[in-house]
Amino acid sequence: SGQAYAACCEPFHLGKAQPPTAEALMRSRYCAYVVGRIDYLVATTLPAVRTTDLWVNYESTHKTIQWIGLEVMAASQGGAKDKTGKVEFEASYIQDGIRSIHHEFSRFRRSGGNWYYMDGTVDEI
């Protein structure tokens, strides 16, 4: 978003505010991977799609991948009055010394007034 962590994602990570859009949630989840906010990643995953090993999987991703950049390609719906949203993004990373790009089409759903990550279709570039 171009904002400092304290002004952008930290209030979401600390539970002081909720992301107002699907794109804001996606950005805050990317940031959570970067800084290791595993509980936030689990809490912002739609409860109906959470698995028993979700926390472990998120932690493993955080520990083995160095995230180095995010670019939002497109977003549709996902606004203040929508119930669903989609965000396409590319996240650059380094894993085992190899630089790669995670390209994802993510789907989000609002429930109880809050946005949640549902799932995504991934292309590794």
C-alpha positions as CSV (number, residue, x, y, z in Angstrom):
1,S,0.0,0.0,0.0
2,G,3.0,2.3,0.4
3,Q,2.2,3.0,4.0
4,A,4.3,2.2,7.0
5,Y,3.5,-1.1,8.8
6,A,2.2,0.8,11.9
7,A,-0.3,2.8,9.7
8,C,-1.4,0.0,7.5
9,C,-1.3,-3.6,8.6
10,E,-0.3,-3.5,12.3
11,P,-3.8,-2.3,13.5
12,F,-5.3,-5.3,11.8
13,H,-2.7,-7.7,13.2
14,L,-3.3,-6.4,16.7
15,G,-7.1,-6.7,16.4
16,K,-7.6,-2.9,16.7
17,A,-9.3,-2.6,13.3
18,Q,-10.7,-4.9,10.6
19,P,-9.6,-4.7,6.9
20,P,-12.5,-2.9,5.1
21,T,-12.0,-4.6,1.8
22,A,-10.9,-8.0,0.4
23,E,-7.8,-6.3,-1.1
24,A,-6.9,-4.8,2.3
25,L,-7.3,-8.3,3.9
26,M,-5.0,-9.8,1.2
27,R,-2.4,-7.2,1.8
28,S,-2.5,-7.6,5.5
29,R,-2.2,-11.4,5.1
30,Y,0.9,-11.0,2.9
31,C,2.4,-8.7,5.6
32,A,1.4,-11.3,8.3
33,Y,3.5,-13.9,6.4
34,V,6.4,-11.5,6.3
35,V,6.4,-10.7,10.0
36,G,5.2,-14.1,11.3
37,R,1.7,-13.3,12.5
38,I,0.6,-16.9,12.2
39,D,-2.5,-16.5,14.5
40,Y,-3.7,-13.7,12.3
41,L,-3.4,-15.9,9.2
42,V,-5.5,-18.6,10.8
43,A,-8.0,-16.1,12.2
44,T,-8.5,-14.5,8.8
45,T,-9.0,-17.9,7.0
46,L,-12.7,-18.7,6.5
47,P,-13.6,-21.1,9.4
48,A,-15.4,-23.5,7.0
49,V,-12.1,-24.1,5.1
50,R,-9.6,-24.3,8.1
51,T,-7.8,-27.5,8.4
52,T,-6.3,-29.0,11.6
53,D,-2.8,-28.4,10.3
54,L,-3.4,-24.9,9.1
55,W,-1.3,-23.1,11.8
56,V,1.6,-25.5,11.2
57,N,1.5,-25.0,7.4
58,Y,1.4,-21.2,7.8
59,E,4.3,-21.3,10.2
60,S,6.3,-23.5,7.9
61,T,5.8,-21.1,5.0
62,H,6.9,-18.1,7.2
63,K,10.0,-19.9,8.3
64,T,11.1,-21.2,4.9
65,I,10.3,-18.3,2.6
66,Q,11.7,-14.8,2.5
67,W,9.0,-12.5,1.0
68,I,10.5,-9.6,-0.9
69,G,7.6,-7.9,-2.7
70,L,3.9,-7.7,-3.5
71,E,2.1,-6.4,-6.5
72,V,-1.7,-6.4,-6.7
73,M,-2.6,-7.1,-10.4
74,A,-6.4,-6.8,-10.1
75,A,-9.3,-6.8,-7.7
76,S,-13.0,-7.3,-8.3
77,Q,-15.9,-6.8,-5.9
78,G,-14.6,-7.1,-2.3
79,G,-15.8,-3.6,-1.3
80,A,-17.5,-2.3,1.7
81,K,-21.0,-3.5,0.5
82,D,-19.9,-6.7,-1.2
83,K,-20.2,-10.3,0.3
84,T,-17.4,-11.7,-1.9
85,G,-14.3,-10.5,-3.6
86,K,-11.4,-11.6,-5.8
87,V,-7.8,-10.4,-5.8
88,E,-5.1,-11.3,-8.2
89,F,-1.5,-10.7,-7.0
90,E,2.1,-11.6,-7.4
91,A,4.3,-12.0,-4.4
92,S,8.1,-12.3,-5.0
93,Y,10.1,-14.5,-2.7
94,I,13.3,-16.3,-2.1
95,Q,13.3,-20.0,-1.0
96,D,16.5,-22.1,-0.8
97,G,18.4,-19.3,-2.5
98,I,16.1,-19.3,-5.5
99,R,14.0,-16.3,-6.4
100,S,10.4,-17.0,-7.5
101,I,7.0,-15.4,-7.9
102,H,3.9,-16.7,-6.3
103,H,1.0,-15.7,-8.7
104,E,-2.5,-16.2,-7.1
105,F,-6.1,-15.6,-7.8
106,S,-7.6,-15.4,-4.3
107,R,-11.2,-15.5,-3.3
108,F,-12.6,-13.8,-0.2
109,R,-15.9,-13.9,1.6
110,R,-17.4,-11.5,4.2
111,S,-19.0,-13.1,7.2
112,G,-20.3,-11.3,10.3
113,G,-19.0,-8.1,8.8
114,N,-15.4,-9.3,8.5
115,W,-13.5,-10.4,5.4
116,Y,-12.0,-13.9,5.3
117,Y,-9.7,-15.7,2.9
118,M,-11.5,-18.7,1.2
119,D,-9.0,-20.1,-1.2
120,G,-6.8,-19.4,-4.2
121,T,-5.6,-20.7,-7.5
122,V,-1.8,-20.6,-7.6
123,D,0.7,-20.3,-10.5
124,E,4.4,-20.4,-9.5
125,I,6.4,-18.3,-12.0
